[in-house]
Amino acid sequence: MRPAPSPGADALRNHERDYDALAERLARRGQHPETVVEAVLRFAVAVPSWALGTGGTRFGRFPGPGEPRTLAEKLEDATVVHRLTGGAPRVSLHLPWDEPPDPAALRQQAAELGLGFDAVNSNTFQDQPGQPLSYKLGSFSHPDAAVRRQAVAHHLHVIEVGQALGAEAITVWLADGSNYPGQMSLRKSFDRVLDCLRDVYAALPAGWRLFTEHKPYEPAFYATVVQDWGSSLLLAQTLGERAQCLVDLGHHLPNTNVELVVARLLGAGKLGGFHFNDSKYGDDDLTAGSIKPYGLFLIFHELVLAERERLTGFRPAYMIDQSHNIKDPIEDLLQTVDQLQLAYAKAQLVDHAALAAYQESGDVLLAERALKDAFETDARPLVAEARRRGGAALDPVLAFRASGYRARVAAQRTGGTYVPPRSL
């Protein structure tokens, strides 16, 4: 993978001044900037293949120039995100949206671009062309056993493709639910989902994990079968050690304490991974950190604590899950990776020993201030330094704009039609 463009002399000089000034302030606090820089260098998040094109809403879509028309072109765009941020080395596919005709060849192409593949994602929330049976009334929870068998077969296919790509996990999000009381049996629907998941779990290759993803509503607005972290945890605990829960930051009711959910799943040894985004009202799929940056920091605080304590079974799979309706998809992904790196760096700056002492002594104010001191520290020079050392860009968005990449692919990618997935 080619390194990012070198910054101008002025930009580099200004960065060095900012970094030195921050390093001096941190030293007065007894903290070591090098530790944070090294941690940011290790941080990695996967880019979803479906987020590389312009998303849409229920009312319309506003396509942008140079959208990728093929999976190969999506990998080219994903390479740009990784090259400029140094923190997005993997791609996550959603099948059949991005069904590779030759998984082995795609894996080779990705490797040549410096990329690998993260968890594969199934899709039983919409009917596909030529599909024999409909998921209108559910998939794993459907009262018809034939529909359930079809849904299980799809998941087994997703695992097969994922194995050929070198992935090591499958994420299962189900739209199954009801819009009206009486539409489905609340208990039997959950039992059917569990039975189907048992079949999928039994088919996992060695070393693979299964992530169950919850969502409180949409498309079903009365009762979703896997509606919260408790339902997801119950499924994961019943299935076995290699089943874990995935937390999408937009899949919670308003004002839910997501960092508390994260702590509970960590304590149970069942936190499998994340879909990073942000939201104001619901599953908005906005740029991470754009609405609730402090909440994102508090989530990373829990993750960094687990990392520092070497919590048993802590091996989170991080992925972005956003719909880029207004912003340029590549720029939005660059901005998101930057915000994730920044929140992670700030969480590394928490004085954990002091915080623990304040908690034990009941000093509420200073305990809160220990978190605020880290959150309010401008850690951007640390993140930029990590990217510089990794051969990425000091400022990924500005480097992308200066590269002219969007204009080039807009001129090259003609004569094809990009068909976006329907965002849920």
Contacts in CASP RR format, 6 or more apart in sequence:
PFRMAT RR
TARGET T0000
AUTHOR 0000-0000-0000
METHOD contacts of the structure
MODEL  1
MRPAPSPGADALRNHERDYDALAERLARRGQHPETVVEAVLRFAVAVPSW
ALGTGGTRFGRFPGPGEPRTLAEKLEDATVVHRLTGGAPRVSLHLPWDEP
PDPAALRQQAAELGLGFDAVNSNTFQDQPGQPLSYKLGSFSHPDAAVRRQ
AVAHHLHVIEVGQALGAEAITVWLADGSNYPGQMSLRKSFDRVLDCLRDV
YAALPAGWRLFTEHKPYEPAFYATVVQDWGSSLLLAQTLGERAQCLVDLG
HHLPNTNVELVVARLLGAGKLGGFHFNDSKYGDDDLTAGSIKPYGLFLIF
HELVLAERERLTGFRPAYMIDQSHNIKDPIEDLLQTVDQLQLAYAKAQLV
DHAALAAYQESGDVLLAERALKDAFETDARPLVAEARRRGGAALDPVLAF
RASGYRARVAAQRTGGTYVPPRSL
1 79 0 8 1.000
1 82 0 8 1.000
1 83 0 8 1.000
1 113 0 8 1.000
1 114 0 8 1.000
2 83 0 8 1.000
3 83 0 8 1.000
3 391 0 8 1.000
3 392 0 8 1.000
4 83 0 8 1.000
4 84 0 8 1.000
4 387 0 8 1.000
4 391 0 8 1.000
4 392 0 8 1.000
4 393 0 8 1.000
4 396 0 8 1.000
4 399 0 8 1.000
5 393 0 8 1.000
5 399 0 8 1.000
5 402 0 8 1.000
5 403 0 8 1.000
7 15 0 8 1.000
7 388 0 8 1.000
7 393 0 8 1.000
7 394 0 8 1.000
7 395 0 8 1.000
7 399 0 8 1.000
11 394 0 8 1.000
11 395 0 8 1.000
12 394 0 8 1.000
15 381 0 8 1.000
15 384 0 8 1.000
15 385 0 8 1.000
15 388 0 8 1.000
15 394 0 8 1.000
18 380 0 8 1.000
18 381 0 8 1.000
18 384 0 8 1.000
19 33 0 8 1.000
19 381 0 8 1.000
19 382 0 8 1.000
19 384 0 8 1.000
19 385 0 8 1.000
21 381 0 8 1.000
22 33 0 8 1.000
22 377 0 8 1.000
22 378 0 8 1.000
22 379 0 8 1.000
22 381 0 8 1.000
22 382 0 8 1.000
23 33 0 8 1.000
26 32 0 8 1.000
26 33 0 8 1.000
26 349 0 8 1.000
26 377 0 8 1.000
27 33 0 8 1.000
29 351 0 8 1.000
31 349 0 8 1.000
31 351 0 8 1.000
33 382 0 8 1.000
33 385 0 8 1.000
35 348 0 8 1.000
36 345 0 8 1.000
36 348 0 8 1.000
36 349 0 8 1.000
36 379 0 8 1.000
36 382 0 8 1.000
36 386 0 8 1.000
37 382 0 8 1.000
37 385 0 8 1.000
37 386 0 8 1.000
37 389 0 8 1.000
38 386 0 8 1.000
39 344 0 8 1.000
39 345 0 8 1.000
39 348 0 8 1.000
40 341 0 8 1.000
40 344 0 8 1.000
40 345 0 8 1.000
40 348 0 8 1.000
40 382 0 8 1.000
40 383 0 8 1.000
40 386 0 8 1.000
40 387 0 8 1.000
41 386 0 8 1.000
41 389 0 8 1.000
41 390 0 8 1.000
43 87 0 8 1.000
43 318 0 8 1.000
43 340 0 8 1.000
43 341 0 8 1.000
43 344 0 8 1.000
44 87 0 8 1.000
44 88 0 8 1.000
44 89 0 8 1.000
44 90 0 8 1.000
44 318 0 8 1.000
45 87 0 8 1.000
45 88 0 8 1.000
45 276 0 8 1.000
45 318 0 8 1.000
45 319 0 8 1.000
45 320 0 8 1.000
45 337 0 8 1.000
45 340 0 8 1.000
46 88 0 8 1.000
46 90 0 8 1.000
46 91 0 8 1.000
46 92 0 8 1.000
46 118 0 8 1.000
46 119 0 8 1.000
46 317 0 8 1.000
46 318 0 8 1.000
46 319 0 8 1.000
46 320 0 8 1.000
47 78 0 8 1.000
47 81 0 8 1.000
47 82 0 8 1.000
47 88 0 8 1.000
47 90 0 8 1.000
47 91 0 8 1.000
47 92 0 8 1.000
47 319 0 8 1.000
47 320 0 8 1.000
47 333 0 8 1.000
48 91 0 8 1.000
48 92 0 8 1.000
48 94 0 8 1.000
48 121 0 8 1.000
48 319 0 8 1.000
48 320 0 8 1.000
48 321 0 8 1.000
48 322 0 8 1.000
49 71 0 8 1.000
49 74 0 8 1.000
49 78 0 8 1.000
49 91 0 8 1.000
49 92 0 8 1.000
49 93 0 8 1.000
49 94 0 8 1.000
49 97 0 8 1.000
49 98 0 8 1.000
50 94 0 8 1.000
50 97 0 8 1.000
50 98 0 8 1.000
50 420 0 8 1.000
50 421 0 8 1.000
51 320 0 8 1.000
51 321 0 8 1.000
51 322 0 8 1.000
51 323 0 8 1.000
51 324 0 8 1.000
51 329 0 8 1.000
51 332 0 8 1.000
51 333 0 8 1.000
52 68 0 8 1.000
52 74 0 8 1.000
52 77 0 8 1.000
52 78 0 8 1.000
52 329 0 8 1.000
52 330 0 8 1.000
52 333 0 8 1.000
53 67 0 8 1.000
53 68 0 8 1.000
53 74 0 8 1.000
53 324 0 8 1.000
53 329 0 8 1.000
53 418 0 8 1.000
53 420 0 8 1.000
54 61 0 8 1.000
54 62 0 8 1.000
54 63 0 8 1.000
54 64 0 8 1.000
54 67 0 8 1.000
54 324 0 8 1.000
54 325 0 8 1.000
54 329 0 8 1.000
54 418 0 8 1.000
54 420 0 8 1.000
55 61 0 8 1.000
55 323 0 8 1.000
55 324 0 8 1.000
55 325 0 8 1.000
55 329 0 8 1.000
55 420 0 8 1.000
55 423 0 8 1.000
56 62 0 8 1.000
56 323 0 8 1.000
56 325 0 8 1.000
56 420 0 8 1.000
56 423 0 8 1.000
57 325 0 8 1.000
57 423 0 8 1.000
61 325 0 8 1.000
61 420 0 8 1.000
62 325 0 8 1.000
62 326 0 8 1.000
63 418 0 8 1.000
64 328 0 8 1.000
65 406 0 8 1.000
65 407 0 8 1.000
65 410 0 8 1.000
66 406 0 8 1.000
66 409 0 8 1.000
66 410 0 8 1.000
66 412 0 8 1.000
66 413 0 8 1.000
67 329 0 8 1.000
67 413 0 8 1.000
67 418 0 8 1.000
68 74 0 8 1.000
68 76 0 8 1.000
68 77 0 8 1.000
68 409 0 8 1.000
68 413 0 8 1.000
68 418 0 8 1.000
69 413 0 8 1.000
69 416 0 8 1.000
69 417 0 8 1.000
69 418 0 8 1.000
71 93 0 8 1.000
71 98 0 8 1.000
71 100 0 8 1.000
71 106 0 8 1.000
72 106 0 8 1.000
72 109 0 8 1.000
73 409 0 8 1.000
73 413 0 8 1.000
74 91 0 8 1.000
74 98 0 8 1.000
75 91 0 8 1.000
75 106 0 8 1.000
75 109 0 8 1.000
75 110 0 8 1.000
75 113 0 8 1.000
75 115 0 8 1.000
76 113 0 8 1.000
76 409 0 8 1.000
77 329 0 8 1.000
77 330 0 8 1.000
77 409 0 8 1.000
78 88 0 8 1.000
78 91 0 8 1.000
78 113 0 8 1.000
78 115 0 8 1.000
79 113 0 8 1.000
79 114 0 8 1.000
79 115 0 8 1.000
80 330 0 8 1.000
80 400 0 8 1.000
80 405 0 8 1.000
81 88 0 8 1.000
81 330 0 8 1.000
81 333 0 8 1.000
81 334 0 8 1.000
81 337 0 8 1.000
82 88 0 8 1.000
82 89 0 8 1.000
82 114 0 8 1.000
82 115 0 8 1.000
83 392 0 8 1.000
84 334 0 8 1.000
84 392 0 8 1.000
84 393 0 8 1.000
84 396 0 8 1.000
84 399 0 8 1.000
84 400 0 8 1.000
85 334 0 8 1.000
85 337 0 8 1.000
85 338 0 8 1.000
85 341 0 8 1.000
85 387 0 8 1.000
85 392 0 8 1.000
85 393 0 8 1.000
85 396 0 8 1.000
86 337 0 8 1.000
86 387 0 8 1.000
86 390 0 8 1.000
86 391 0 8 1.000
86 392 0 8 1.000
87 337 0 8 1.000
87 341 0 8 1.000
87 392 0 8 1.000
88 320 0 8 1.000
88 333 0 8 1.000
88 337 0 8 1.000
89 114 0 8 1.000
89 115 0 8 1.000
89 116 0 8 1.000
90 115 0 8 1.000
90 116 0 8 1.000
90 117 0 8 1.000
90 118 0 8 1.000
91 110 0 8 1.000
91 115 0 8 1.000
91 116 0 8 1.000
91 117 0 8 1.000
91 118 0 8 1.000
92 117 0 8 1.000
92 118 0 8 1.000
92 119 0 8 1.000
92 120 0 8 1.000
92 121 0 8 1.000
92 171 0 8 1.000
92 319 0 8 1.000
93 100 0 8 1.000
93 117 0 8 1.000
93 120 0 8 1.000
93 121 0 8 1.000
93 161 0 8 1.000
93 162 0 8 1.000
93 165 0 8 1.000
94 120 0 8 1.000
94 121 0 8 1.000
94 123 0 8 1.000
94 421 0 8 1.000
95 120 0 8 1.000
95 121 0 8 1.000
95 122 0 8 1.000
95 123 0 8 1.000
95 154 0 8 1.000
95 157 0 8 1.000
95 158 0 8 1.000
95 161 0 8 1.000
96 123 0 8 1.000
96 128 0 8 1.000
97 123 0 8 1.000
97 421 0 8 1.000
99 161 0 8 1.000
100 106 0 8 1.000
100 161 0 8 1.000
100 165 0 8 1.000
103 161 0 8 1.000
103 162 0 8 1.000
103 164 0 8 1.000
103 165 0 8 1.000
104 164 0 8 1.000
106 165 0 8 1.000
107 116 0 8 1.000
107 117 0 8 1.000
107 164 0 8 1.000
107 165 0 8 1.000
107 166 0 8 1.000
110 116 0 8 1.000
110 117 0 8 1.000
110 165 0 8 1.000
116 165 0 8 1.000
116 166 0 8 1.000
117 162 0 8 1.000
117 165 0 8 1.000
117 166 0 8 1.000
117 167 0 8 1.000
118 167 0 8 1.000
118 169 0 8 1.000
118 317 0 8 1.000
118 319 0 8 1.000
119 167 0 8 1.000
119 168 0 8 1.000
119 169 0 8 1.000
119 170 0 8 1.000
119 171 0 8 1.000
119 211 0 8 1.000
119 317 0 8 1.000
119 319 0 8 1.000
120 158 0 8 1.000
120 159 0 8 1.000
120 161 0 8 1.000
120 162 0 8 1.000
120 165 0 8 1.000
120 167 0 8 1.000
120 169 0 8 1.000
120 170 0 8 1.000
120 171 0 8 1.000
121 158 0 8 1.000
121 170 0 8 1.000
121 171 0 8 1.000
121 173 0 8 1.000
122 154 0 8 1.000
122 155 0 8 1.000
122 158 0 8 1.000
122 170 0 8 1.000
122 171 0 8 1.000
122 172 0 8 1.000
122 173 0 8 1.000
123 154 0 8 1.000
124 135 0 8 1.000
124 138 0 8 1.000
124 139 0 8 1.000
124 140 0 8 1.000
124 151 0 8 1.000
124 154 0 8 1.000
124 155 0 8 1.000
124 174 0 8 1.000
124 175 0 8 1.000
125 135 0 8 1.000
125 139 0 8 1.000
125 173 0 8 1.000
125 174 0 8 1.000
125 175 0 8 1.000
125 219 0 8 1.000
125 424 0 8 1.000
126 135 0 8 1.000
126 175 0 8 1.000
126 422 0 8 1.000
127 134 0 8 1.000
127 135 0 8 1.000
127 136 0 8 1.000
131 150 0 8 1.000
132 150 0 8 1.000
133 144 0 8 1.000
133 146 0 8 1.000
133 147 0 8 1.000
133 150 0 8 1.000
134 147 0 8 1.000
135 142 0 8 1.000
135 147 0 8 1.000
135 151 0 8 1.000
135 175 0 8 1.000
137 143 0 8 1.000
137 147 0 8 1.000
137 184 0 8 1.000
138 147 0 8 1.000
138 174 0 8 1.000
138 175 0 8 1.000
138 176 0 8 1.000
138 177 0 8 1.000
139 147 0 8 1.000
139 148 0 8 1.000
139 150 0 8 1.000
139 151 0 8 1.000
139 174 0 8 1.000
139 175 0 8 1.000
139 176 0 8 1.000
139 196 0 8 1.000
140 148 0 8 1.000
140 151 0 8 1.000
140 152 0 8 1.000
140 174 0 8 1.000
140 176 0 8 1.000
140 192 0 8 1.000
140 193 0 8 1.000
140 196 0 8 1.000
140 197 0 8 1.000
140 225 0 8 1.000
141 148 0 8 1.000
141 174 0 8 1.000
141 176 0 8 1.000
141 177 0 8 1.000
141 184 0 8 1.000
141 189 0 8 1.000
141 190 0 8 1.000
141 192 0 8 1.000
141 193 0 8 1.000
141 225 0 8 1.000
142 148 0 8 1.000
142 151 0 8 1.000
142 176 0 8 1.000
142 192 0 8 1.000
143 184 0 8 1.000
143 188 0 8 1.000
143 192 0 8 1.000
148 192 0 8 1.000
148 195 0 8 1.000
148 196 0 8 1.000
151 196 0 8 1.000
152 196 0 8 1.000
152 199 0 8 1.000
152 200 0 8 1.000
155 170 0 8 1.000
155 172 0 8 1.000
155 200 0 8 1.000
155 203 0 8 1.000
156 199 0 8 1.000
156 200 0 8 1.000
156 203 0 8 1.000
158 170 0 8 1.000
159 170 0 8 1.000
159 200 0 8 1.000
159 203 0 8 1.000
159 204 0 8 1.000
159 205 0 8 1.000
159 208 0 8 1.000
162 170 0 8 1.000
163 205 0 8 1.000
163 208 0 8 1.000
168 207 0 8 1.000
168 208 0 8 1.000
168 209 0 8 1.000
169 208 0 8 1.000
169 209 0 8 1.000
169 210 0 8 1.000
169 211 0 8 1.000
169 317 0 8 1.000
170 200 0 8 1.000
170 204 0 8 1.000
170 208 0 8 1.000
170 209 0 8 1.000
170 210 0 8 1.000
170 211 0 8 1.000
171 211 0 8 1.000
171 213 0 8 1.000
171 246 0 8 1.000
172 197 0 8 1.000
172 200 0 8 1.000
172 210 0 8 1.000
172 211 0 8 1.000
172 212 0 8 1.000
172 213 0 8 1.000
173 213 0 8 1.000
173 215 0 8 1.000
173 246 0 8 1.000
173 248 0 8 1.000
174 193 0 8 1.000
174 225 0 8 1.000
174 226 0 8 1.000
175 219 0 8 1.000
175 220 0 8 1.000
175 224 0 8 1.000
175 424 0 8 1.000
176 189 0 8 1.000
176 193 0 8 1.000
176 220 0 8 1.000
176 224 0 8 1.000
176 225 0 8 1.000
176 226 0 8 1.000
177 183 0 8 1.000
177 184 0 8 1.000
177 189 0 8 1.000
177 220 0 8 1.000
177 222 0 8 1.000
177 223 0 8 1.000
177 224 0 8 1.000
177 225 0 8 1.000
178 184 0 8 1.000
178 189 0 8 1.000
178 220 0 8 1.000
178 222 0 8 1.000
178 223 0 8 1.000
179 220 0 8 1.000
179 221 0 8 1.000
179 222 0 8 1.000
180 222 0 8 1.000
181 222 0 8 1.000
183 222 0 8 1.000
184 223 0 8 1.000
186 223 0 8 1.000
189 225 0 8 1.000
190 225 0 8 1.000
190 226 0 8 1.000
190 231 0 8 1.000
193 225 0 8 1.000
193 226 0 8 1.000
193 235 0 8 1.000
194 235 0 8 1.000
194 238 0 8 1.000
194 239 0 8 1.000
197 210 0 8 1.000
197 212 0 8 1.000
197 235 0 8 1.000
197 239 0 8 1.000
197 243 0 8 1.000
198 239 0 8 1.000
200 210 0 8 1.000
201 210 0 8 1.000
201 239 0 8 1.000
201 240 0 8 1.000
201 242 0 8 1.000
201 243 0 8 1.000
204 210 0 8 1.000
204 242 0 8 1.000
207 242 0 8 1.000
208 242 0 8 1.000
209 242 0 8 1.000
209 243 0 8 1.000
209 244 0 8 1.000
209 272 0 8 1.000
209 317 0 8 1.000
210 239 0 8 1.000
210 242 0 8 1.000
210 243 0 8 1.000
210 244 0 8 1.000
211 243 0 8 1.000
211 244 0 8 1.000
211 245 0 8 1.000
211 246 0 8 1.000
211 272 0 8 1.000
211 273 0 8 1.000
211 317 0 8 1.000
212 226 0 8 1.000
212 232 0 8 1.000
212 235 0 8 1.000
212 236 0 8 1.000
212 243 0 8 1.000
212 244 0 8 1.000
212 245 0 8 1.000
212 246 0 8 1.000
213 226 0 8 1.000
213 232 0 8 1.000
213 245 0 8 1.000
213 246 0 8 1.000
213 248 0 8 1.000
213 251 0 8 1.000
213 275 0 8 1.000
214 226 0 8 1.000
214 227 0 8 1.000
214 228 0 8 1.000
214 229 0 8 1.000
214 230 0 8 1.000
214 231 0 8 1.000
214 232 0 8 1.000
214 245 0 8 1.000
214 248 0 8 1.000
214 251 0 8 1.000
215 224 0 8 1.000
215 226 0 8 1.000
215 227 0 8 1.000
215 248 0 8 1.000
215 251 0 8 1.000
215 283 0 8 1.000
216 224 0 8 1.000
216 227 0 8 1.000
216 228 0 8 1.000
216 251 0 8 1.000
216 252 0 8 1.000
216 253 0 8 1.000
217 224 0 8 1.000
217 227 0 8 1.000
218 224 0 8 1.000
218 283 0 8 1.000
218 424 0 8 1.000
219 424 0 8 1.000
225 231 0 8 1.000
226 232 0 8 1.000
226 235 0 8 1.000
229 245 0 8 1.000
229 247 0 8 1.000
229 261 0 8 1.000
229 264 0 8 1.000
229 265 0 8 1.000
232 245 0 8 1.000
232 246 0 8 1.000
233 245 0 8 1.000
233 264 0 8 1.000
233 265 0 8 1.000
233 268 0 8 1.000
233 270 0 8 1.000
235 243 0 8 1.000
236 243 0 8 1.000
236 244 0 8 1.000
236 245 0 8 1.000
236 270 0 8 1.000
237 243 0 8 1.000
237 268 0 8 1.000
237 270 0 8 1.000
243 270 0 8 1.000
244 269 0 8 1.000
244 270 0 8 1.000
244 271 0 8 1.000
244 272 0 8 1.000
244 273 0 8 1.000
245 265 0 8 1.000
245 270 0 8 1.000
245 271 0 8 1.000
245 272 0 8 1.000
245 273 0 8 1.000
246 272 0 8 1.000
246 273 0 8 1.000
246 274 0 8 1.000
246 275 0 8 1.000
246 317 0 8 1.000
247 258 0 8 1.000
247 261 0 8 1.000
247 262 0 8 1.000
247 265 0 8 1.000
247 271 0 8 1.000
247 273 0 8 1.000
247 274 0 8 1.000
247 275 0 8 1.000
248 274 0 8 1.000
248 275 0 8 1.000
248 277 0 8 1.000
248 283 0 8 1.000
248 321 0 8 1.000
249 258 0 8 1.000
249 274 0 8 1.000
249 275 0 8 1.000
249 276 0 8 1.000
249 277 0 8 1.000
249 278 0 8 1.000
249 279 0 8 1.000
249 288 0 8 1.000
249 296 0 8 1.000
249 299 0 8 1.000
250 275 0 8 1.000
250 277 0 8 1.000
250 278 0 8 1.000
250 279 0 8 1.000
250 282 0 8 1.000
250 283 0 8 1.000
250 284 0 8 1.000
250 285 0 8 1.000
251 275 0 8 1.000
251 283 0 8 1.000
252 258 0 8 1.000
252 261 0 8 1.000
254 281 0 8 1.000
254 282 0 8 1.000
258 295 0 8 1.000
258 299 0 8 1.000
259 295 0 8 1.000
259 298 0 8 1.000
259 299 0 8 1.000
259 301 0 8 1.000
259 302 0 8 1.000
262 271 0 8 1.000
262 299 0 8 1.000
262 302 0 8 1.000
262 303 0 8 1.000
263 302 0 8 1.000
265 271 0 8 1.000
265 272 0 8 1.000
266 302 0 8 1.000
266 306 0 8 1.000
266 311 0 8 1.000
266 314 0 8 1.000
267 311 0 8 1.000
269 311 0 8 1.000
269 312 0 8 1.000
269 313 0 8 1.000
269 314 0 8 1.000
271 306 0 8 1.000
271 314 0 8 1.000
271 316 0 8 1.000
272 315 0 8 1.000
272 316 0 8 1.000
272 317 0 8 1.000
273 316 0 8 1.000
273 317 0 8 1.000
273 318 0 8 1.000
273 319 0 8 1.000
274 316 0 8 1.000
274 317 0 8 1.000
274 318 0 8 1.000
274 319 0 8 1.000
275 319 0 8 1.000
275 320 0 8 1.000
275 321 0 8 1.000
276 288 0 8 1.000
276 318 0 8 1.000
276 319 0 8 1.000
276 320 0 8 1.000
276 321 0 8 1.000
276 322 0 8 1.000
276 336 0 8 1.000
276 340 0 8 1.000
277 284 0 8 1.000
277 285 0 8 1.000
277 286 0 8 1.000
277 287 0 8 1.000
277 288 0 8 1.000
277 320 0 8 1.000
277 321 0 8 1.000
277 322 0 8 1.000
277 336 0 8 1.000
278 284 0 8 1.000
278 286 0 8 1.000
278 287 0 8 1.000
278 288 0 8 1.000
278 289 0 8 1.000
278 290 0 8 1.000
278 291 0 8 1.000
278 292 0 8 1.000
278 296 0 8 1.000
279 285 0 8 1.000
279 286 0 8 1.000
279 291 0 8 1.000
279 292 0 8 1.000
280 286 0 8 1.000
280 291 0 8 1.000
283 424 0 8 1.000
284 291 0 8 1.000
285 321 0 8 1.000
285 322 0 8 1.000
285 323 0 8 1.000
285 423 0 8 1.000
286 322 0 8 1.000
287 322 0 8 1.000
287 327 0 8 1.000
287 332 0 8 1.000
287 335 0 8 1.000
287 336 0 8 1.000
287 339 0 8 1.000
288 296 0 8 1.000
288 320 0 8 1.000
288 322 0 8 1.000
288 336 0 8 1.000
288 339 0 8 1.000
288 340 0 8 1.000
288 343 0 8 1.000
289 296 0 8 1.000
289 336 0 8 1.000
289 339 0 8 1.000
289 343 0 8 1.000
290 339 0 8 1.000
293 339 0 8 1.000
293 343 0 8 1.000
294 375 0 8 1.000
296 339 0 8 1.000
296 340 0 8 1.000
296 343 0 8 1.000
297 343 0 8 1.000
297 346 0 8 1.000
297 347 0 8 1.000
297 371 0 8 1.000
297 374 0 8 1.000
297 375 0 8 1.000
298 371 0 8 1.000
299 343 0 8 1.000
300 343 0 8 1.000
300 344 0 8 1.000
300 346 0 8 1.000
300 347 0 8 1.000
301 347 0 8 1.000
301 350 0 8 1.000
301 371 0 8 1.000
301 374 0 8 1.000
303 316 0 8 1.000
303 344 0 8 1.000
303 347 0 8 1.000
304 344 0 8 1.000
304 347 0 8 1.000
304 348 0 8 1.000
304 350 0 8 1.000
305 352 0 8 1.000
306 314 0 8 1.000
307 314 0 8 1.000
308 352 0 8 1.000
318 340 0 8 1.000
320 333 0 8 1.000
320 336 0 8 1.000
320 337 0 8 1.000
320 340 0 8 1.000
322 332 0 8 1.000
322 333 0 8 1.000
322 336 0 8 1.000
323 423 0 8 1.000
324 332 0 8 1.000
324 333 0 8 1.000
327 335 0 8 1.000
328 406 0 8 1.000
330 400 0 8 1.000
330 405 0 8 1.000
330 406 0 8 1.000
331 397 0 8 1.000
331 400 0 8 1.000
331 401 0 8 1.000
334 396 0 8 1.000
334 397 0 8 1.000
334 400 0 8 1.000
335 396 0 8 1.000
335 397 0 8 1.000
337 396 0 8 1.000
338 383 0 8 1.000
338 396 0 8 1.000
338 397 0 8 1.000
341 383 0 8 1.000
341 386 0 8 1.000
341 387 0 8 1.000
342 379 0 8 1.000
342 380 0 8 1.000
342 383 0 8 1.000
345 379 0 8 1.000
345 382 0 8 1.000
345 383 0 8 1.000
345 386 0 8 1.000
346 374 0 8 1.000
346 375 0 8 1.000
346 377 0 8 1.000
346 379 0 8 1.000
347 374 0 8 1.000
349 373 0 8 1.000
349 374 0 8 1.000
349 377 0 8 1.000
349 379 0 8 1.000
350 370 0 8 1.000
350 371 0 8 1.000
350 374 0 8 1.000
351 370 0 8 1.000
351 373 0 8 1.000
351 374 0 8 1.000
354 366 0 8 1.000
354 370 0 8 1.000
355 367 0 8 1.000
355 370 0 8 1.000
355 371 0 8 1.000
358 364 0 8 1.000
358 366 0 8 1.000
358 367 0 8 1.000
358 370 0 8 1.000
359 367 0 8 1.000
384 394 0 8 1.000
384 395 0 8 1.000
387 393 0 8 1.000
387 394 0 8 1.000
387 396 0 8 1.000
388 394 0 8 1.000
393 399 0 8 1.000
393 400 0 8 1.000
400 406 0 8 1.000
END
